Amino acid sequence: MIKLVNRSGKFMRQLRSNEREALEAMGQFSKGKMDIHAAVDTGYMKSRNTYVISRNELYLMNDCDYAIHQEYGTYKMKAHPFIRPAALNYIGDLKRIAAQYLSKGM
C-alpha cells in the first residue's frame, strides 16, 4: 500500500516566505547600489533612497523633490541617473540573490 501525503500547502508557505526574504535582500542590495550612483552634494538626495515591497513587487524610489530631475534631466541639465543603473546594471547579481533565497529550504 502506498500512502500519498499532500504537502503543497507547506511548500507554498515556504515559497512565499522565501520570496519575501528574496525581495528584501534584493531591495537592500539595490538601495546600496543607488547610494553608490547617487550624486552627492549635500547628501540629502542620497539619504532619501529607499525601496518598498508591495504585492510581491519591489519598487526602488527616492522621495527627494529634485530626484526626478537628477534621474531624467531637464532642458538645461543632462540626466545623471542613479535608480535605473541600480536596477539594470546589476541584473545578474539580483538573479543570483533571488535564486539563493528561493531555493532555500526546498
The first five atom37 places (N, CA, C, CB, O) and aatype in JSON, in Angstrom:
{
  "aatype": [12, 9, 11, 10, 19, 2, 1, 15, 7, 11, 13, 12, 1, 5, 10, 1, 15, 2, 6, 1, 6, 0, 10, 6, 0, 12, 7, 5, 13, 15, 11, 7, 11, 12, 3, 9, 8, 0, 0, 19, 3, 16, 7, 18, 12, 11, 15, 1, 2, 16, 18, 19, 9, 15, 1, 2, 6, 10, 18, 10, 12, 2, 3, 4, 3, 18, 0, 9, 8, 5, 6, 18, 7, 16, 18, 11, 12, 11, 0, 8, 14, 13, 9, 1, 14, 0, 0, 10, 2, 18, 9, 7, 3, 10, 11, 1, 9, 0, 0, 5, 18, 10, 15, 11, 7, 12],
  "atom_mask": [
    [1, 1, 1, 1, 1],
    [1, 1, 1, 1, 1],
    [1, 1, 1, 1, 1],
    [1, 1, 1, 1, 1],
    [1, 1, 1, 1, 1],
    [1, 1, 1, 1, 1],
    [1, 1, 1, 1, 1],
    [1, 1, 1, 1, 1],
    [1, 1, 1, 0, 1],
    [1, 1, 1, 1, 1],
    [1, 1, 1, 1, 1],
    [1, 1, 1, 1, 1],
    [1, 1, 1, 1, 1],
    [1, 1, 1, 1, 1],
    [1, 1, 1, 1, 1],
    [1, 1, 1, 1, 1],
    [1, 1, 1, 1, 1],
    [1, 1, 1, 1, 1],
    [1, 1, 1, 1, 1],
    [1, 1, 1, 1, 1],
    [1, 1, 1, 1, 1],
    [1, 1, 1, 1, 1],
    [1, 1, 1, 1, 1],
    [1, 1, 1, 1, 1],
    [1, 1, 1, 1, 1],
    [1, 1, 1, 1, 1],
    [1, 1, 1, 0, 1],
    [1, 1, 1, 1, 1],
    [1, 1, 1, 1, 1],
    [1, 1, 1, 1, 1],
    [1, 1, 1, 1, 1],
    [1, 1, 1, 0, 1],
    [1, 1, 1, 1, 1],
    [1, 1, 1, 1, 1],
    [1, 1, 1, 1, 1],
    [1, 1, 1, 1, 1],
    [1, 1, 1, 1, 1],
    [1, 1, 1, 1, 1],
    [1, 1, 1, 1, 1],
    [1, 1, 1, 1, 1],
    [1, 1, 1, 1, 1],
    [1, 1, 1, 1, 1],
    [1, 1, 1, 0, 1],
    [1, 1, 1, 1, 1],
    [1, 1, 1, 1, 1],
    [1, 1, 1, 1, 1],
    [1, 1, 1, 1, 1],
    [1, 1, 1, 1, 1],
    [1, 1, 1, 1, 1],
    [1, 1, 1, 1, 1],
    [1, 1, 1, 1, 1],
    [1, 1, 1, 1, 1],
    [1, 1, 1, 1, 1],
    [1, 1, 1, 1, 1],
    [1, 1, 1, 1, 1],
    [1, 1, 1, 1, 1],
    [1, 1, 1, 1, 1],
    [1, 1, 1, 1, 1],
    [1, 1, 1, 1, 1],
    [1, 1, 1, 1, 1],
    [1, 1, 1, 1, 1],
    [1, 1, 1, 1, 1],
    [1, 1, 1, 1, 1],
    [1, 1, 1, 1, 1],
    [1, 1, 1, 1, 1],
    [1, 1, 1, 1, 1],
    [1, 1, 1, 1, 1],
    [1, 1, 1, 1, 1],
    [1, 1, 1, 1, 1],
    [1, 1, 1, 1, 1],
    [1, 1, 1, 1, 1],
    [1, 1, 1, 1, 1],
    [1, 1, 1, 0, 1],
    [1, 1, 1, 1, 1],
    [1, 1, 1, 1, 1],
    [1, 1, 1, 1, 1],
    [1, 1, 1, 1, 1],
    [1, 1, 1, 1, 1],
    [1, 1, 1, 1, 1],
    [1, 1, 1, 1, 1],
    [1, 1, 1, 1, 1],
    [1, 1, 1, 1, 1],
    [1, 1, 1, 1, 1],
    [1, 1, 1, 1, 1],
    [1, 1, 1, 1, 1],
    [1, 1, 1, 1, 1],
    [1, 1, 1, 1, 1],
    [1, 1, 1, 1, 1],
    [1, 1, 1, 1, 1],
    [1, 1, 1, 1, 1],
    [1, 1, 1, 1, 1],
    [1, 1, 1, 0, 1],
    [1, 1, 1, 1, 1],
    [1, 1, 1, 1, 1],
    [1, 1, 1, 1, 1],
    [1, 1, 1, 1, 1],
    [1, 1, 1, 1, 1],
    [1, 1, 1, 1, 1],
    [1, 1, 1, 1, 1],
    [1, 1, 1, 1, 1],
    [1, 1, 1, 1, 1],
    [1, 1, 1, 1, 1],
    [1, 1, 1, 1, 1],
    [1, 1, 1, 1, 1],
    [1, 1, 1, 0, 1],
    [1, 1, 1, 1, 1]
  ],
  "atom_positions": [
    [[0.83, -1.17, 0.0], [0.0, 0.0, 0.0], [0.88, 1.25, 0.0], [-0.94, -0.01, 1.2], [1.86, 1.32, 0.74]],
    [[0.53, 2.21, -0.82], [1.27, 3.47, -0.93], [0.41, 4.57, -0.34], [1.65, 3.79, -2.41], [-0.76, 4.73, -0.69]],
    [[1.01, 5.33, 0.55], [0.28, 6.43, 1.17], [0.78, 7.74, 0.56], [0.47, 6.43, 2.73], [1.97, 8.04, 0.61]],
    [[-0.12, 8.51, -0.01], [0.22, 9.8, -0.59], [-0.15, 10.9, 0.4], [-0.5, 10.01, -1.95], [-1.25, 10.92, 0.95]],
    [[0.79, 11.81, 0.6], [0.57, 12.92, 1.52], [0.71, 14.21, 0.73], [1.56, 12.87, 2.73], [1.71, 14.44, 0.06]],
    [[-0.29, 15.04, 0.82], [-0.28, 16.31, 0.12], [0.37, 17.36, 1.01], [-1.72, 16.75, -0.28], [-0.19, 17.76, 2.03]],
    [[1.55, 17.81, 0.62], [2.27, 18.84, 1.37], [2.39, 20.13, 0.57], [3.66, 18.34, 1.77], [3.31, 20.92, 0.8]],
    [[1.49, 20.34, -0.37], [1.57, 21.52, -1.22], [1.35, 22.8, -0.41], [0.54, 21.43, -2.34], [1.93, 23.84, -0.74]],
    [[0.54, 22.75, 0.63], [0.32, 23.93, 1.46], [1.6, 24.38, 2.15], [0.0, 0.0, 0.0], [1.92, 25.56, 2.16]],
    [[2.31, 23.44, 2.73], [3.57, 23.74, 3.41], [4.59, 24.26, 2.4], [4.12, 22.5, 4.13], [5.33, 25.21, 2.69]],
    [[4.64, 23.64, 1.23], [5.57, 24.07, 0.18], [5.27, 25.51, -0.24], [5.47, 23.13, -1.04], [6.19, 26.31, -0.38]],
    [[4.0, 25.85, -0.44], [3.62, 27.18, -0.88], [3.91, 28.22, 0.2], [2.14, 27.22, -1.26], [4.34, 29.33, -0.11]],
    [[3.69, 27.89, 1.46], [4.03, 28.81, 2.55], [5.53, 29.08, 2.58], [3.56, 28.25, 3.91], [5.96, 30.22, 2.74]],
    [[6.31, 28.03, 2.43], [7.77, 28.19, 2.42], [8.21, 29.03, 1.22], [8.46, 26.81, 2.39], [9.09, 29.88, 1.34]],
    [[7.6, 28.79, 0.07], [7.94, 29.54, -1.13], [7.61, 31.03, -0.97], [7.21, 28.97, -2.35], [8.4, 31.88, -1.36]],
    [[6.44, 31.35, -0.39], [6.07, 32.75, -0.16], [7.01, 33.41, 0.83], [4.61, 32.84, 0.35], [7.38, 34.58, 0.67]],
    [[7.4, 32.68, 1.87], [8.34, 33.21, 2.84], [9.69, 33.49, 2.18], [8.51, 32.23, 4.02], [10.3, 34.53, 2.4]],
    [[10.15, 32.55, 1.37], [11.42, 32.73, 0.66], [11.34, 33.9, -0.31], [11.8, 31.44, -0.09], [12.31, 34.65, -0.46]],
    [[10.19, 34.06, -0.96], [10.03, 35.15, -1.92], [10.13, 36.49, -1.2], [8.67, 35.03, -2.65], [10.78, 37.42, -1.7]],
    [[9.51, 36.61, -0.05], [9.58, 37.86, 0.72], [11.01, 38.15, 1.15], [8.66, 37.77, 1.97], [11.47, 39.29, 1.05]],
    [[11.72, 37.13, 1.62], [13.12, 37.31, 2.02], [13.98, 37.7, 0.83], [13.67, 36.03, 2.67], [14.88, 38.53, 0.96]],
    [[13.72, 37.1, -0.33], [14.48, 37.43, -1.55], [14.24, 38.88, -1.95], [14.08, 36.48, -2.71], [15.19, 39.59, -2.28]],
    [[13.0, 39.32, -1.92], [12.7, 40.7, -2.28], [13.36, 41.68, -1.3], [11.18, 40.93, -2.31], [13.85, 42.73, -1.71]],
    [[13.37, 41.34, -0.03], [14.01, 42.18, 0.98], [15.51, 42.29, 0.72], [13.75, 41.63, 2.4], [16.08, 43.38, 0.76]],
    [[16.15, 41.15, 0.45], [17.59, 41.15, 0.17], [17.9, 41.9, -1.13], [18.12, 39.7, 0.07], [18.89, 42.63, -1.2]],
    [[17.06, 41.73, -2.14], [17.26, 42.44, -3.4], [17.06, 43.95, -3.21], [16.29, 41.91, -4.48], [17.76, 44.75, -3.82]],
    [[16.12, 44.34, -2.37], [15.89, 45.75, -2.08], [17.08, 46.38, -1.37], [0.0, 0.0, 0.0], [17.5, 47.48, -1.71]],
    [[17.63, 45.68, -0.39], [18.8, 46.19, 0.33], [19.99, 46.31, -0.6], [19.14, 45.29, 1.51], [20.73, 47.3, -0.55]],
    [[20.19, 45.31, -1.46], [21.29, 45.34, -2.42], [21.12, 46.53, -3.37], [21.35, 44.01, -3.22], [22.07, 47.28, -3.6]],
    [[19.91, 46.7, -3.92], [19.66, 47.78, -4.88], [19.78, 49.15, -4.23], [18.28, 47.61, -5.5], [20.29, 50.09, -4.85]],
    [[19.33, 49.28, -2.99], [19.47, 50.56, -2.29], [20.94, 50.92, -2.12], [18.77, 50.51, -0.92], [21.32, 52.08, -2.26]],
    [[21.76, 49.92, -1.82], [23.2, 50.17, -1.71], [23.79, 50.64, -3.03], [0.0, 0.0, 0.0], [24.65, 51.52, -3.04]],
    [[23.34, 50.07, -4.13], [23.83, 50.49, -5.44], [23.3, 51.87, -5.8], [23.42, 49.48, -6.52], [24.01, 52.65, -6.44]],
    [[22.06, 52.2, -5.39], [21.53, 53.55, -5.61], [22.39, 54.57, -4.86], [20.05, 53.65, -5.16], [22.67, 55.65, -5.38]],
    [[22.79, 54.24, -3.65], [23.64, 55.13, -2.86], [24.98, 55.38, -3.55], [23.87, 54.55, -1.46], [25.52, 56.48, -3.51]],
    [[25.5, 54.35, -4.2], [26.77, 54.49, -4.91], [26.62, 55.41, -6.12], [27.29, 53.12, -5.36], [27.48, 56.24, -6.38]],
    [[25.52, 55.26, -6.86], [25.32, 56.01, -8.09], [24.73, 57.4, -7.87], [24.43, 55.24, -9.01], [24.76, 58.22, -8.79]],
    [[24.2, 57.69, -6.7], [23.56, 58.99, -6.44], [24.62, 60.09, -6.37], [22.75, 58.95, -5.14], [25.67, 59.93, -5.76]],
    [[24.3, 61.2, -7.0], [25.18, 62.36, -6.91], [25.11, 62.91, -5.49], [24.78, 63.46, -7.95], [24.04, 63.02, -4.91]],
    [[26.27, 63.24, -4.95], [26.3, 63.71, -3.57], [26.84, 65.13, -3.54], [27.18, 62.77, -2.68], [28.0, 65.38, -3.87]],
    [[25.99, 66.05, -3.15], [26.41, 67.42, -2.92], [26.27, 67.68, -1.42], [25.56, 68.45, -3.76], [27.25, 67.91, -0.72]],
    [[25.04, 67.63, -0.95], [24.8, 67.75, 0.5], [24.52, 66.39, 1.13], [23.64, 68.72, 0.77], [24.6, 66.25, 2.35]],
    [[24.19, 65.4, 0.32], [23.86, 64.08, 0.82], [22.39, 63.88, 1.1], [0.0, 0.0, 0.0], [21.97, 62.78, 1.49]],
    [[21.59, 64.93, 0.9], [20.16, 64.82, 1.19], [19.48, 63.82, 0.25], [19.48, 66.2, 1.06], [18.73, 62.95, 0.71]],
    [[19.74, 63.93, -1.05], [19.09, 63.03, -2.0], [19.5, 61.57, -1.73], [19.45, 63.44, -3.45], [18.67, 60.67, -1.78]],
    [[20.76, 61.37, -1.46], [21.25, 60.01, -1.17], [20.56, 59.44, 0.08], [22.78, 60.02, -0.97], [20.28, 58.24, 0.14]],
    [[20.3, 60.28, 1.05], [19.66, 59.81, 2.28], [18.19, 59.45, 2.08], [19.77, 60.87, 3.36], [17.6, 58.79, 2.93]],
    [[17.6, 59.86, 0.98], [16.18, 59.6, 0.71], [15.97, 58.36, -0.16], [15.56, 60.81, 0.03], [14.83, 58.03, -0.48]],
    [[17.04, 57.67, -0.54], [16.92, 56.42, -1.3], [16.26, 55.36, -0.44], [18.31, 55.93, -1.8], [16.6, 55.18, 0.73]],
    [[15.31, 54.66, -1.03], [14.62, 53.6, -0.29], [14.0, 52.62, -1.28], [13.53, 54.19, 0.64], [14.1, 52.79, -2.5]],
    [[13.38, 51.6, -0.75], [12.65, 50.64, -1.56], [11.4, 50.23, -0.8], [13.52, 49.39, -1.9], [11.33, 50.33, 0.42]],
    [[10.4, 49.78, -1.56], [9.14, 49.35, -0.98], [8.77, 48.02, -1.64], [8.0, 50.43, -1.18], [8.94, 47.85, -2.84]],
    [[8.27, 47.1, -0.84], [7.76, 45.83, -1.36], [6.25, 45.86, -1.2], [8.4, 44.59, -0.62], [5.73, 45.97, -0.09]],
    [[5.56, 45.76, -2.33], [4.11, 45.8, -2.32], [3.59, 44.75, -3.29], [3.58, 47.21, -2.68], [3.98, 44.72, -4.46]],
    [[2.72, 43.89, -2.79], [2.13, 42.83, -3.61], [3.21, 42.01, -4.33], [1.17, 43.43, -4.64], [3.09, 41.7, -5.52]],
    [[4.25, 41.67, -3.58], [5.35, 40.86, -4.09], [6.05, 41.5, -5.28], [4.85, 39.51, -4.48], [6.52, 40.81, -6.18]],
    [[6.12, 42.82, -5.28], [6.88, 43.56, -6.28], [7.8, 44.53, -5.54], [5.94, 44.32, -7.27], [7.43, 45.1, -4.52]],
    [[8.99, 44.7, -6.07], [10.0, 45.57, -5.48], [10.02, 46.89, -6.24], [11.4, 44.9, -5.49], [10.16, 46.91, -7.46]],
    [[9.89, 47.99, -5.51], [9.93, 49.33, -6.11], [11.1, 50.09, -5.49], [8.58, 50.09, -5.89], [11.19, 50.22, -4.27]],
    [[12.0, 50.59, -6.34], [13.07, 51.47, -5.9], [12.57, 52.89, -6.02], [14.37, 51.25, -6.73], [11.95, 53.25, -7.02]],
    [[12.83, 53.7, -5.0], [12.29, 55.05, -5.04], [13.15, 56.03, -4.26], [10.88, 55.06, -4.48], [14.0, 55.66, -3.45]],
    [[12.9, 57.31, -4.54], [13.54, 58.39, -3.83], [12.52, 59.51, -3.73], [14.87, 58.86, -4.54], [12.0, 59.95, -4.75]],
    [[12.21, 59.97, -2.53], [11.16, 60.98, -2.37], [11.7, 62.4, -2.23], [10.33, 60.65, -1.17], [11.01, 63.3, -1.74]],
    [[12.93, 62.6, -2.67], [13.51, 63.94, -2.72], [12.85, 64.71, -3.88], [15.07, 63.88, -2.9], [12.62, 64.14, -4.95]],
    [[12.56, 65.98, -3.67], [11.85, 66.78, -4.68], [12.57, 66.83, -6.03], [11.66, 68.19, -4.17], [11.92, 66.83, -7.07]],
    [[13.87, 66.88, -6.02], [14.61, 67.06, -7.27], [15.21, 65.76, -7.81], [15.7, 68.07, -7.06], [15.97, 65.79, -8.78]],
    [[14.9, 64.62, -7.2], [15.45, 63.34, -7.67], [15.02, 63.02, -9.1], [15.01, 62.21, -6.73], [15.81, 62.48, -9.87]],
    [[13.79, 63.36, -9.46], [13.3, 63.08, -10.8], [14.11, 63.85, -11.84], [11.8, 63.44, -10.91], [14.36, 63.35, -12.93]],
    [[14.52, 65.07, -11.5], [15.32, 65.87, -12.42], [16.73, 65.3, -12.55], [15.39, 67.33, -11.95], [17.33, 65.34, -13.63]],
    [[17.24, 64.78, -11.46], [18.55, 64.13, -11.49], [18.5, 62.87, -12.35], [19.03, 63.8, -10.06], [19.42, 62.6, -13.12]],
    [[17.43, 62.11, -12.2], [17.29, 60.83, -12.91], [17.09, 61.03, -14.41], [16.13, 60.03, -12.34], [17.71, 60.33, -15.21]],
    [[16.24, 61.96, -14.8], [15.87, 62.12, -16.22], [16.4, 63.38, -16.87], [14.4, 62.1, -16.35], [16.33, 63.52, -18.09]],
    [[16.92, 64.31, -16.09], [17.44, 65.55, -16.64], [16.34, 66.56, -16.89], [0.0, 0.0, 0.0], [15.16, 66.28, -16.71]],
    [[16.76, 67.75, -17.3], [15.83, 68.83, -17.66], [16.32, 69.4, -18.98], [15.75, 69.95, -16.53], [17.29, 68.92, -19.56]],
    [[15.65, 70.42, -19.46], [16.09, 71.02, -20.71], [17.41, 71.78, -20.53], [15.01, 71.95, -21.27], [18.09, 72.08, -21.51]],
    [[17.77, 72.1, -19.28], [19.03, 72.79, -19.01], [20.14, 71.87, -18.5], [18.79, 73.88, -18.0], [21.3, 72.26, -18.48]],
    [[19.77, 70.66, -18.09], [20.74, 69.77, -17.45], [20.58, 68.35, -18.0], [20.57, 69.77, -15.91], [19.47, 67.86, -18.15]],
    [[21.7, 67.72, -18.28], [21.6, 66.33, -18.74], [21.32, 65.41, -17.55], [22.89, 65.9, -19.46], [21.57, 65.76, -16.4]],
    [[20.8, 64.26, -17.86], [20.42, 63.29, -16.82], [21.65, 62.68, -16.17], [19.54, 62.19, -17.41], [22.66, 62.44, -16.82]],
    [[21.54, 62.43, -14.88], [22.54, 61.7, -14.1], [21.8, 60.61, -13.33], [23.35, 62.67, -13.11], [21.59, 60.73, -12.12]],
    [[21.39, 59.57, -14.04], [20.54, 58.55, -13.4], [21.26, 57.81, -12.28], [20.06, 57.55, -14.44], [22.47, 57.58, -12.33]],
    [[20.49, 57.47, -11.28], [21.02, 56.67, -10.18], [20.1, 55.51, -9.83], [21.24, 57.54, -8.95], [20.56, 54.53, -9.25]],
    [[18.82, 55.59, -10.16], [17.9, 54.5, -9.89], [17.98, 53.45, -10.99], [16.46, 55.02, -9.75], [18.07, 52.26, -10.71]],
    [[17.94, 53.89, -12.24], [18.0, 52.93, -13.35], [19.28, 52.11, -13.35], [17.87, 53.67, -14.67], [19.21, 50.89, -13.55]],
    [[20.46, 52.71, -13.14], [21.67, 51.86, -13.08], [21.64, 50.85, -11.94], [22.89, 52.73, -12.93], [22.14, 49.73, -12.08]],
    [[21.04, 51.24, -10.8], [20.96, 50.31, -9.67], [20.1, 49.1, -10.02], [20.38, 51.02, -8.43], [20.33, 48.01, -9.51]],
    [[19.12, 49.29, -10.89], [18.24, 48.18, -11.28], [18.79, 47.42, -12.48], [16.85, 48.7, -11.59], [18.76, 46.19, -12.49]],
    [[19.28, 48.13, -13.47], [19.62, 47.49, -14.75], [21.06, 46.98, -14.84], [19.38, 48.46, -15.86], [21.3, 45.98, -15.52]],
    [[22.0, 47.62, -14.18], [23.4, 47.2, -14.3], [23.74, 45.98, -13.45], [24.3, 48.34, -13.91], [24.81, 45.4, -13.61]],
    [[22.87, 45.61, -12.56], [23.16, 44.52, -11.62], [22.14, 43.39, -11.71], [23.21, 45.05, -10.2], [21.87, 42.72, -10.71]],
    [[21.59, 43.18, -12.88], [20.57, 42.13, -13.06], [21.12, 40.75, -12.7], [20.06, 42.13, -14.52], [20.43, 39.96, -12.07]],
    [[22.35, 40.46, -13.1], [22.96, 39.17, -12.77], [23.05, 38.95, -11.27], [0.0, 0.0, 0.0], [22.77, 37.86, -10.77]],
    [[23.45, 40.0, -10.54], [23.54, 39.89, -9.08], [22.16, 39.7, -8.46], [24.21, 41.14, -8.49], [21.99, 38.92, -7.52]],
    [[21.17, 40.42, -8.99], [19.81, 40.3, -8.46], [19.24, 38.9, -8.72], [18.89, 41.37, -9.08], [18.55, 38.35, -7.87]],
    [[19.53, 38.34, -9.89], [19.09, 36.97, -10.18], [19.75, 35.97, -9.25], [19.4, 36.61, -11.64], [19.12, 35.02, -8.79]],
    [[21.03, 36.19, -8.96], [21.76, 35.31, -8.04], [21.16, 35.36, -6.64], [23.25, 35.68, -7.99], [21.0, 34.33, -5.99]],
    [[20.82, 36.56, -6.17], [20.2, 36.73, -4.85], [18.85, 36.03, -4.82], [20.04, 38.22, -4.51], [18.53, 35.32, -3.87]],
    [[18.04, 36.23, -5.87], [16.72, 35.61, -5.93], [16.84, 34.09, -5.91], [15.96, 36.06, -7.19], [16.11, 33.42, -5.18]],
    [[17.75, 33.54, -6.71], [17.92, 32.09, -6.76], [18.38, 31.53, -5.42], [18.93, 31.71, -7.85], [17.93, 30.46, -4.99]],
    [[19.26, 32.26, -4.76], [19.77, 31.82, -3.46], [18.65, 31.73, -2.43], [20.87, 32.77, -2.96], [18.58, 30.76, -1.68]],
    [[17.78, 32.72, -2.4], [16.71, 32.74, -1.4], [15.54, 31.82, -1.78], [16.2, 34.16, -1.2], [14.96, 31.17, -0.92]],
    [[15.2, 31.77, -3.05], [14.02, 30.97, -3.46], [14.27, 29.47, -3.29], [13.65, 31.28, -4.92], [13.33, 28.71, -3.07]],
    [[15.53, 29.05, -3.41], [15.82, 27.61, -3.27], [16.07, 27.21, -1.83], [17.02, 27.24, -4.13], [16.22, 26.03, -1.54]],
    [[16.13, 28.19, -0.92], [16.43, 27.91, 0.49], [15.31, 27.09, 1.13], [16.65, 29.22, 1.26], [14.14, 27.48, 1.05]],
    [[15.64, 26.0, 1.76], [14.67, 25.18, 2.49], [13.77, 24.32, 1.64], [0.0, 0.0, 0.0], [12.79, 23.76, 2.15]],
    [[14.06, 24.2, 0.37], [13.2, 23.4, -0.51], [13.76, 22.0, -0.65], [13.06, 24.06, -1.9], [13.19, 21.17, -1.35]]
  ]
}
